[in-house]
Amino acid sequence: MTPESNPSTSLFIGWDVGGWNCDRNANSRDALVVLDSKRNILGRPWRGNLRLVINGASSTEVWIQALLDCCQVDLPGNPPPVVLAIDTPLGFSEQFRQLISGQGMAGPIEGWNTNPYLFRHSELFLFQRGLTPLSPVKDMIGSQATKGMHALARFASESPSIGVWTNGTSLTAIEAYPAGCKPSPLMRELLRAYRNTSTNVQTDEWAMEGFGFGIDHEDKRDALLCALVAWLHYYQPEALCPPEADTPAGEGWIFVPRDALAPA
């Protein structure tokens, strides 16, 4: 499954996003995992708060190097291009944006999981296929969402296609959804490579017990899943469900494995 290529040709970073001021949050902080093109973990998975790193980076290249420094990844020369998969909503729904800007309102509001103010097209799509994504409006993840969107605005402000952001050269960014990977046989298979096979722990692939390679917290596990989604987006894009044709351009898209989705 691993493509034959030079590990230095591209890097894949997973970012599980914590709140703006998550320094003292024992349960949820920023986490990073860096993979090479062979899906090897480079350096050490990292967990903390990226707020100061975001504030201190003067360019996309400086930002990328700072992320690598967090994970103690030391590469000769300039870093290769990076695909960054981010676990937080990277947009708000078109109807919500129209409502708060005084440009119009939606029709009658019925069920919670069909509310166009609370959920984007991508989230409504995933509801129909058996997943339950969170809402940046109602589920208290607005801090994480604005943190991710702020980073995109600073370091990857171009959007050549729905759900993809770039600075044009060194960085491509997408939105990932680790919890949405759980039904995927493909992701379960990829995740097994990071289990510590020297232990006799018998558990499912998603439990924290038995991970090696510095994956010692759920935030880091989710960052690893994001990095794997970034790898798939680059090498096996057909394995991920692409944006629907009628997805509003400004909403973004959540990339999840096709085999995680129930039939429509």
VENDALIN-V412981 format. One record per residue. N is the residue number from 0. RES is the residue in one small letter. PHI is phi in radians with two decimals (999 if undefined). OMEGA is omega in radians with two decimals (* if undefined). D_CENTER is the distance of its C-alpha to the mean C-alpha in Angstrom with 2 decimals. Layout:
n & res & phi & omega & d_center
N & RES & PHI & OMEGA & D_CENTER
N & RES & PHI & OMEGA & D_CENTER
//
This chain:
n & res & phi & omega & d_center
0 & m & 999 & -3.13 & 21.70
1 & t & -1.24 & -3.12 & 20.75
2 & p & -1.20 & 3.07 & 21.84
3 & e & -1.45 & -3.12 & 24.74
4 & s & -2.79 & 3.11 & 23.70
5 & n & -1.26 & -3.11 & 24.02
6 & p & -1.00 & -3.09 & 21.28
7 & s & -1.53 & -3.04 & 21.64
8 & t & -1.32 & -3.13 & 20.90
9 & s & -2.83 & 3.08 & 17.12
10 & l & -2.17 & -3.09 & 14.45
11 & f & -2.29 & -3.07 & 10.88
12 & i & -2.02 & 3.00 & 8.86
13 & g & -1.81 & -3.14 & 6.00
14 & w & -2.16 & 2.98 & 5.82
15 & d & -1.54 & -2.89 & 6.45
16 & v & -1.57 & 2.97 & 8.26
17 & g & -1.71 & 3.12 & 11.96
18 & g & -1.15 & -3.13 & 14.62
19 & w & -0.98 & -3.08 & 16.59
20 & n & -2.13 & -3.05 & 19.29
21 & c & -1.61 & -3.03 & 17.79
22 & d & -0.95 & -3.07 & 20.24
23 & r & -1.85 & 3.13 & 22.39
24 & n & -1.52 & -3.06 & 20.01
25 & a & -1.19 & -3.02 & 20.64
26 & n & -1.62 & -3.02 & 18.17
27 & s & -2.49 & 3.06 & 14.92
28 & r & -2.41 & 2.99 & 14.04
29 & d & -1.10 & 3.03 & 11.50
30 & a & -2.47 & -3.11 & 10.79
31 & l & -2.29 & 2.96 & 10.24
32 & v & -2.36 & 3.14 & 11.00
33 & v & -1.99 & 3.06 & 12.50
34 & l & -2.03 & 2.96 & 13.71
35 & d & -1.63 & -3.05 & 16.54
36 & s & -1.24 & 3.05 & 17.41
37 & k & -1.62 & -3.10 & 19.12
38 & r & 1.20 & 2.99 & 16.08
39 & n & -1.36 & 3.02 & 18.00
40 & i & -1.31 & 3.09 & 16.46
41 & l & -1.70 & 3.13 & 17.88
42 & g & 1.09 & -3.13 & 19.37
43 & r & -2.30 & 3.02 & 18.28
44 & p & -0.94 & -3.01 & 15.06
45 & w & -2.15 & 3.08 & 15.18
46 & r & -2.51 & -3.12 & 15.01
47 & g & 3.04 & 3.10 & 16.46
48 & n & -2.21 & -3.11 & 16.10
49 & l & -1.56 & -3.07 & 14.88
50 & r & -0.97 & -3.12 & 17.04
51 & l & -1.19 & 3.08 & 19.91
52 & v & -1.14 & 3.10 & 17.98
53 & i & -1.10 & -3.11 & 16.66
54 & n & -1.10 & -3.00 & 20.22
55 & g & -1.54 & -3.09 & 21.90
56 & a & -1.43 & -3.09 & 20.28
57 & s & -1.61 & -3.13 & 22.72
58 & s & -2.76 & 3.10 & 20.88
59 & t & -1.07 & -3.12 & 17.74
60 & e & -1.12 & 3.09 & 19.40
61 & v & -1.15 & 3.10 & 20.22
62 & w & -1.06 & -3.14 & 16.67
63 & i & -1.04 & 3.14 & 15.49
64 & q & -1.10 & 3.12 & 18.52
65 & a & -1.14 & 3.08 & 17.91
66 & l & -1.12 & 3.11 & 14.51
67 & l & -1.14 & 3.11 & 16.48
68 & d & -1.10 & 3.10 & 19.31
69 & c & -0.97 & -3.09 & 17.42
70 & c & -1.62 & 3.11 & 16.86
71 & q & 1.00 & 3.08 & 20.46
72 & v & -1.63 & -3.09 & 19.75
73 & d & -1.99 & -3.11 & 23.02
74 & l & -1.97 & 3.05 & 23.37
75 & p & -1.24 & 3.11 & 26.59
76 & g & 1.27 & -3.14 & 26.59
77 & n & -1.34 & 3.12 & 23.76
78 & p & -1.09 & 3.04 & 20.21
79 & p & -1.24 & 3.09 & 19.47
80 & p & -0.99 & -3.05 & 16.94
81 & v & -2.11 & 2.89 & 13.28
82 & v & -1.86 & -3.08 & 10.26
83 & l & -1.97 & 3.07 & 7.23
84 & a & -1.85 & -2.93 & 3.64
85 & i & -2.03 & 3.14 & 2.53
86 & d & -1.64 & 2.94 & 3.34
87 & t & -2.95 & 3.04 & 6.43
88 & p & -1.03 & -3.12 & 8.79
89 & l & -1.92 & 3.08 & 9.42
90 & g & -3.04 & 3.02 & 12.94
91 & f & -2.04 & -3.08 & 15.93
92 & s & -1.16 & 3.12 & 18.21
93 & e & -1.03 & -3.14 & 21.04
94 & q & -1.16 & 3.10 & 23.64
95 & f & -1.13 & 3.14 & 22.36
96 & r & -1.15 & 3.08 & 22.45
97 & q & -1.16 & -3.13 & 25.87
98 & l & -1.10 & -3.05 & 27.12
99 & i & -1.31 & 3.10 & 26.41
100 & s & -1.71 & 3.11 & 27.80
101 & g & 1.27 & -3.08 & 30.93
102 & q & -1.78 & 3.11 & 30.45
103 & g & 2.53 & -3.12 & 30.88
104 & m & -2.37 & 3.09 & 30.05
105 & a & -1.40 & 3.08 & 28.93
106 & g & -1.36 & -3.12 & 31.55
107 & p & -0.99 & 3.14 & 32.36
108 & i & -1.75 & -3.10 & 29.57
109 & e & -2.03 & -3.07 & 29.83
110 & g & -1.21 & -3.10 & 27.35
111 & w & -1.11 & -3.07 & 24.44
112 & n & -1.61 & 2.98 & 21.93
113 & t & -2.18 & -3.07 & 23.44
114 & n & -1.30 & -3.06 & 23.58
115 & p & -1.28 & 3.03 & 22.43
116 & y & -1.40 & -3.04 & 22.24
117 & l & -1.52 & -3.01 & 19.77
118 & f & -2.29 & 3.07 & 17.47
119 & r & -1.44 & 3.09 & 16.30
120 & h & -0.96 & -3.11 & 17.44
121 & s & -1.07 & -3.13 & 14.20
122 & e & -1.21 & 3.08 & 14.46
123 & l & -1.09 & 3.07 & 18.19
124 & f & -1.05 & -3.11 & 17.70
125 & l & -1.20 & 3.05 & 15.68
126 & f & -0.99 & -3.11 & 18.42
127 & q & -1.18 & -3.08 & 20.97
128 & r & -2.08 & 2.91 & 19.49
129 & g & 1.61 & 3.13 & 19.42
130 & l & -1.80 & -3.07 & 16.05
131 & t & -2.29 & 3.13 & 15.95
132 & p & -1.16 & 3.12 & 12.92
133 & l & -1.48 & 3.11 & 13.58
134 & s & -1.91 & 3.07 & 15.10
135 & p & -1.19 & -3.11 & 14.60
136 & v & -1.55 & -3.00 & 18.39
137 & k & -1.87 & -2.98 & 19.73
138 & d & -1.86 & 3.00 & 17.47
139 & m & 1.06 & 3.04 & 17.67
140 & i & -2.08 & 3.10 & 14.10
141 & g & -1.11 & 3.10 & 15.43
142 & s & -1.10 & 3.12 & 15.39
143 & q & -1.13 & -3.10 & 11.67
144 & a & -1.09 & -3.14 & 11.24
145 & t & -1.18 & 3.08 & 13.97
146 & k & -1.14 & 3.10 & 12.75
147 & g & -1.13 & -3.13 & 9.57
148 & m & -1.17 & 3.08 & 11.98
149 & h & -1.09 & 3.12 & 14.61
150 & a & -1.09 & 3.09 & 12.84
151 & l & -1.10 & -3.12 & 12.31
152 & a & -1.07 & -3.13 & 15.94
153 & r & -1.44 & -2.89 & 17.14
154 & f & -2.07 & 3.14 & 15.58
155 & a & -2.66 & -2.95 & 14.39
156 & s & -1.48 & 3.12 & 16.59
157 & e & -1.55 & 3.10 & 17.55
158 & s & -2.23 & -3.08 & 16.17
159 & p & -1.24 & 3.09 & 18.10
160 & s & -2.66 & -3.07 & 16.79
161 & i & -1.07 & 3.08 & 15.08
162 & g & 1.43 & 3.14 & 11.31
163 & v & -2.20 & 3.11 & 11.56
164 & w & -2.17 & -3.11 & 12.39
165 & t & -2.75 & 2.94 & 14.46
166 & n & -1.71 & 3.10 & 17.28
167 & g & 1.70 & -3.07 & 19.32
168 & t & -2.40 & -2.90 & 19.67
169 & s & -1.74 & -3.03 & 17.55
170 & l & -2.45 & 2.93 & 13.93
171 & t & -2.13 & -3.09 & 11.77
172 & a & -2.25 & 3.08 & 8.41
173 & i & -2.41 & 3.09 & 6.45
174 & e & -1.77 & 3.10 & 4.43
175 & a & -2.06 & -3.05 & 3.32
176 & y & -2.54 & -3.04 & 5.93
177 & p & -0.95 & -3.13 & 7.40
178 & a & -1.09 & 3.11 & 10.69
179 & g & -1.28 & 3.10 & 11.02
180 & c & -1.46 & -3.00 & 11.21
181 & k & -1.06 & 3.12 & 14.30
182 & p & -1.32 & -2.97 & 16.88
183 & s & -1.47 & 3.02 & 16.00
184 & p & -1.05 & 3.12 & 18.78
185 & l & -1.07 & -3.12 & 17.02
186 & m & -1.20 & 3.07 & 14.13
187 & r & -1.08 & 3.13 & 16.91
188 & e & -1.14 & 3.12 & 18.84
189 & l & -1.09 & -3.07 & 16.29
190 & l & -1.23 & -3.10 & 15.70
191 & r & -1.07 & -3.11 & 19.50
192 & a & -1.13 & -3.07 & 19.73
193 & y & -1.83 & 3.05 & 18.46
194 & r & -1.43 & 3.08 & 21.08
195 & n & -1.45 & -3.04 & 24.17
196 & t & -1.29 & 3.12 & 26.82
197 & s & -1.40 & 3.12 & 29.61
198 & t & -1.69 & 3.10 & 29.30
199 & n & -1.84 & -3.11 & 30.80
200 & v & -1.16 & 3.08 & 28.19
201 & q & -1.87 & -3.10 & 28.03
202 & t & -2.71 & 3.12 & 24.98
203 & d & -1.35 & -3.03 & 22.19
204 & e & -1.16 & -3.00 & 19.12
205 & w & -1.68 & 3.09 & 16.92
206 & a & -1.24 & -3.08 & 19.38
207 & m & -1.28 & -3.10 & 19.07
208 & e & -1.09 & 3.01 & 22.57
209 & g & 1.71 & 3.08 & 23.06
210 & f & -1.28 & 3.00 & 20.00
211 & g & -2.04 & 3.03 & 21.08
212 & f & 1.07 & 3.09 & 19.80
213 & g & 1.44 & 3.10 & 19.05
214 & i & -1.52 & -3.01 & 16.60
215 & d & -2.07 & 3.10 & 18.66
216 & h & -2.65 & -3.13 & 16.53
217 & e & -1.03 & 3.09 & 14.13
218 & d & -1.06 & 3.13 & 11.65
219 & k & -1.22 & 3.07 & 11.98
220 & r & -1.05 & 3.12 & 11.86
221 & d & -1.15 & 3.06 & 8.50
222 & a & -1.12 & 3.07 & 7.36
223 & l & -1.09 & 3.11 & 9.47
224 & l & -1.06 & 3.09 & 8.06
225 & c & -1.06 & 3.14 & 4.64
226 & a & -1.08 & 3.08 & 7.47
227 & l & -1.17 & 3.05 & 9.47
228 & v & -1.12 & 3.07 & 7.53
229 & a & -1.05 & 3.11 & 7.81
230 & w & -1.08 & 3.11 & 11.34
231 & l & -1.09 & -3.13 & 12.11
232 & h & -1.04 & -3.11 & 11.26
233 & y & -1.48 & -2.99 & 13.77
234 & y & -1.73 & -3.10 & 16.31
235 & q & -2.34 & -3.08 & 16.29
236 & p & -1.04 & 3.13 & 14.96
237 & e & -1.16 & 3.11 & 17.54
238 & a & -1.36 & -3.13 & 15.77
239 & l & -1.83 & 3.13 & 13.01
240 & c & -1.34 & -3.10 & 14.34
241 & p & -1.41 & 3.08 & 14.83
242 & p & -1.05 & 3.03 & 15.40
243 & e & -1.21 & -3.05 & 18.82
244 & a & -1.08 & -3.08 & 21.56
245 & d & -1.68 & 3.09 & 22.26
246 & t & -1.21 & 3.08 & 18.82
247 & p & -1.02 & -2.99 & 19.66
248 & a & -1.05 & -3.06 & 18.51
249 & g & -1.47 & -3.04 & 17.43
250 & e & -1.59 & -3.02 & 15.12
251 & g & 1.37 & -3.08 & 12.13
252 & w & -2.71 & 3.10 & 10.78
253 & i & -1.68 & -3.13 & 8.37
254 & f & -1.53 & 3.08 & 8.34
255 & v & -2.24 & 3.11 & 9.79
256 & p & -1.07 & 3.10 & 12.65
257 & r & -1.00 & -3.05 & 15.97
258 & d & -1.39 & 3.00 & 17.71
259 & a & -1.56 & -2.99 & 15.77
260 & l & -1.70 & 3.00 & 17.50
261 & a & -1.32 & 3.08 & 21.03
262 & p & -1.01 & -3.14 & 23.61
263 & a & -1.17 & * & 23.99
//
